[in-house]
Amino acid sequence: MSAGAGPGTRAASPAAAVPAAGKGSALRRLAGSSAVSMLGSRMTAIACPLLVLRMTGSPAAAGWAMLAATAPAALAYLPAGALVDRGSPGRILLWAECGRGAAIGVVVAAVALGRASVALLVAATVAEGVLRAFSALAELACVRALAGGQLPSAVAVTEARGNAALLAGRPLGALLFGIAPALPFAGDLLTFAYSAATLAALRGWLPGSQEAPARATRLAADIREGLRWVRHHPFARVMLVVGFTATLTAQAAIMVFLARAHAVRLPALDTGVVLSAAGAGGLLGSAAGPWLVLRAGRYWAQAQVLAWLLALAAMWLQAAQPLVMAPALALMGLAGAAGNIAQGTCLMSEGRPGMLARVMSLSELAGLVAGMAGAPLGGILAQDLGARGAVACLLLLMALPVLALAASRRREARS
């Protein structure tokens, strides 16, 4: 950051003056706090549909309720990115975590008092999801400020804790819900309390105000500026398409497998073991990601698309049988985690200062929309076409990143 004075000069953040060793310690504490918070969120993610199912007895109602709760969060990402870029990431992260905890606290009280309703659950989940958008983007800004030259490793740690939380949070949430419906929500509330306390202790180490507060008239212009940066950055643009398609096909493939497992009456334990392969692959990809990305460089997008094509081809040949689904999902998890590290490192290191949250908001939004659409897409395809036909359609979807890669090569050849 510039040390000069003047009306256009951005104020130095507190994190900028922190010694490197102190930044490393603060980064580790931030990562630990985030991991605990994410574990609680994964517990709630499985407990919410279980609670709606218990209240209504309708799987369809549970699915629609979760969709209604998730959609507003998708709409929040782009404005959240602009506001985080013009605000104080450390302060936004702290207050967002406090707000998320308050929303979950309402659910805990309602369930404990026997006054829970679908409307209340959806409203609380909407509030928590919108605040999660601010929390996720502000956390990325804090990671960038603290990571320094260790950015790839810091992004890898972020990716690893996400996969670890996914691996542990779902079964733990289901287990606690079986004991008492309020328990997973109470556990999530405790994780938010821990996260808020840790962030409060780290306030002096996290980046402060970056620019003047965003005016409403500038919000749309700020969002467009971030979109333009991604559109004109070849690797970021291609990785956005690759990431969107990968998430969409992975979620759809899981639903195809679940339909197949139901048809052949696969035991629940076997189903869970197969699905956990994606998390295991993700952890391996998080560990190997910096090494893989360093060697593949800008060719990582091609490598990830090739891995996805191999995994889907194996699923198609074996009609989504469990024995092939586990290694295929593990390969998807590994390639997906390494791809997230490649994309995150690129956007964080090459993005213009003060634009990180806006750029990352587009990536987060694409992943969220793909995740929301993937499960119903997979269910529809499996129901109408069977397992093999559904996977064939997912293979065809991989034409999107292939075309994006071809277009990028043509632009590079002309320039």
ChimeraX attribute file (.defattr): number of C-alpha atoms within 10 A of each C-alpha:
attribute: neighborCount
match mode: 1-to-1
recipient: residues
	/A:1	10
	/A:2	8
	/A:3	9
	/A:4	10
	/A:5	9
	/A:6	7
	/A:7	6
	/A:8	9
	/A:9	13
	/A:10	17
	/A:11	16
	/A:12	16
	/A:13	20
	/A:14	16
	/A:15	21
	/A:16	17
	/A:17	12
	/A:18	16
	/A:19	11
	/A:20	15
	/A:21	9
	/A:22	14
	/A:23	21
	/A:24	17
	/A:25	13
	/A:26	26
	/A:27	22
	/A:28	17
	/A:29	17
	/A:30	20
	/A:31	18
	/A:32	17
	/A:33	20
	/A:34	26
	/A:35	22
	/A:36	18
	/A:37	24
	/A:38	23
	/A:39	26
	/A:40	26
	/A:41	28
	/A:42	22
	/A:43	28
	/A:44	28
	/A:45	20
	/A:46	18
	/A:47	25
	/A:48	24
	/A:49	19
	/A:50	19
	/A:51	21
	/A:52	24
	/A:53	18
	/A:54	13
	/A:55	14
	/A:56	13
	/A:57	12
	/A:58	11
	/A:59	14
	/A:60	12
	/A:61	16
	/A:62	21
	/A:63	15
	/A:64	12
	/A:65	20
	/A:66	21
	/A:67	14
	/A:68	15
	/A:69	22
	/A:70	21
	/A:71	16
	/A:72	15
	/A:73	22
	/A:74	20
	/A:75	14
	/A:76	18
	/A:77	28
	/A:78	27
	/A:79	18
	/A:80	25
	/A:81	29
	/A:82	28
	/A:83	25
	/A:84	31
	/A:85	26
	/A:86	22
	/A:87	21
	/A:88	22
	/A:89	27
	/A:90	28
	/A:91	19
	/A:92	21
	/A:93	30
	/A:94	21
	/A:95	17
	/A:96	23
	/A:97	27
	/A:98	18
	/A:99	20
	/A:100	25
	/A:101	24
	/A:102	18
	/A:103	21
	/A:104	25
	/A:105	19
	/A:106	17
	/A:107	25
	/A:108	22
	/A:109	15
	/A:110	16
	/A:111	20
	/A:112	15
	/A:113	10
	/A:114	10
	/A:115	10
	/A:116	18
	/A:117	16
	/A:118	18
	/A:119	12
	/A:120	14
	/A:121	23
	/A:122	20
	/A:123	16
	/A:124	19
	/A:125	26
	/A:126	21
	/A:127	19
	/A:128	23
	/A:129	21
	/A:130	23
	/A:131	25
	/A:132	22
	/A:133	25
	/A:134	27
	/A:135	25
	/A:136	22
	/A:137	28
	/A:138	29
	/A:139	23
	/A:140	21
	/A:141	25
	/A:142	23
	/A:143	24
	/A:144	21
	/A:145	21
	/A:146	28
	/A:147	19
	/A:148	15
	/A:149	11
	/A:150	11
	/A:151	21
	/A:152	23
	/A:153	18
	/A:154	25
	/A:155	25
	/A:156	25
	/A:157	20
	/A:158	21
	/A:159	23
	/A:160	24
	/A:161	21
	/A:162	21
	/A:163	26
	/A:164	17
	/A:165	20
	/A:166	22
	/A:167	21
	/A:168	16
	/A:169	22
	/A:170	19
	/A:171	15
	/A:172	19
	/A:173	27
	/A:174	20
	/A:175	16
	/A:176	18
	/A:177	21
	/A:178	14
	/A:179	10
	/A:180	12
	/A:181	21
	/A:182	21
	/A:183	22
	/A:184	29
	/A:185	28
	/A:186	23
	/A:187	21
	/A:188	26
	/A:189	26
	/A:190	18
	/A:191	23
	/A:192	28
	/A:193	19
	/A:194	17
	/A:195	26
	/A:196	23
	/A:197	15
	/A:198	18
	/A:199	24
	/A:200	16
	/A:201	12
	/A:202	16
	/A:203	17
	/A:204	15
	/A:205	24
	/A:206	28
	/A:207	25
	/A:208	21
	/A:209	20
	/A:210	19
	/A:211	17
	/A:212	13
	/A:213	13
	/A:214	15
	/A:215	11
	/A:216	9
	/A:217	8
	/A:218	11
	/A:219	18
	/A:220	13
	/A:221	12
	/A:222	22
	/A:223	22
	/A:224	14
	/A:225	16
	/A:226	23
	/A:227	17
	/A:228	12
	/A:229	17
	/A:230	21
	/A:231	14
	/A:232	10
	/A:233	14
	/A:234	19
	/A:235	20
	/A:236	23
	/A:237	19
	/A:238	24
	/A:239	26
	/A:240	24
	/A:241	20
	/A:242	26
	/A:243	24
	/A:244	21
	/A:245	24
	/A:246	28
	/A:247	23
	/A:248	25
	/A:249	28
	/A:250	24
	/A:251	20
	/A:252	28
	/A:253	29
	/A:254	21
	/A:255	22
	/A:256	28
	/A:257	25
	/A:258	22
	/A:259	19
	/A:260	20
	/A:261	18
	/A:262	13
	/A:263	9
	/A:264	10
	/A:265	10
	/A:266	13
	/A:267	10
	/A:268	11
	/A:269	9
	/A:270	12
	/A:271	17
	/A:272	12
	/A:273	12
	/A:274	22
	/A:275	20
	/A:276	19
	/A:277	22
	/A:278	28
	/A:279	25
	/A:280	22
	/A:281	24
	/A:282	31
	/A:283	26
	/A:284	20
	/A:285	29
	/A:286	31
	/A:287	19
	/A:288	16
	/A:289	28
	/A:290	22
	/A:291	14
	/A:292	19
	/A:293	21
	/A:294	12
	/A:295	11
	/A:296	14
	/A:297	10
	/A:298	15
	/A:299	12
	/A:300	21
	/A:301	27
	/A:302	17
	/A:303	16
	/A:304	24
	/A:305	24
	/A:306	15
	/A:307	18
	/A:308	26
	/A:309	18
	/A:310	16
	/A:311	20
	/A:312	26
	/A:313	18
	/A:314	18
	/A:315	27
	/A:316	21
	/A:317	13
	/A:318	15
	/A:319	21
	/A:320	28
	/A:321	18
	/A:322	21
	/A:323	11
	/A:324	17
	/A:325	24
	/A:326	22
	/A:327	18
	/A:328	26
	/A:329	27
	/A:330	24
	/A:331	24
	/A:332	30
	/A:333	28
	/A:334	26
	/A:335	29
	/A:336	28
	/A:337	29
	/A:338	29
	/A:339	27
	/A:340	22
	/A:341	28
	/A:342	27
	/A:343	26
	/A:344	24
	/A:345	21
	/A:346	17
	/A:347	21
	/A:348	23
	/A:349	16
	/A:350	12
	/A:351	20
	/A:352	12
	/A:353	13
	/A:354	17
	/A:355	22
	/A:356	24
	/A:357	34
	/A:358	29
	/A:359	27
	/A:360	25
	/A:361	27
	/A:362	19
	/A:363	25
	/A:364	22
	/A:365	19
	/A:366	21
	/A:367	20
	/A:368	20
	/A:369	18
	/A:370	21
	/A:371	20
	/A:372	20
	/A:373	17
	/A:374	22
	/A:375	20
	/A:376	16
	/A:377	19
	/A:378	27
	/A:379	23
	/A:380	15
	/A:381	23
	/A:382	23
	/A:383	14
	/A:384	10
	/A:385	14
	/A:386	17
	/A:387	26
	/A:388	19
	/A:389	16
	/A:390	24
	/A:391	28
	/A:392	18
	/A:393	16
	/A:394	25
	/A:395	19
	/A:396	10
	/A:397	15
	/A:398	20
	/A:399	14
	/A:400	14
	/A:401	23
	/A:402	18
	/A:403	13
	/A:404	18
	/A:405	23
	/A:406	12
	/A:407	14
	/A:408	16
	/A:409	13
	/A:410	11
	/A:411	11
	/A:412	10
	/A:413	8
	/A:414	6
	/A:415	6
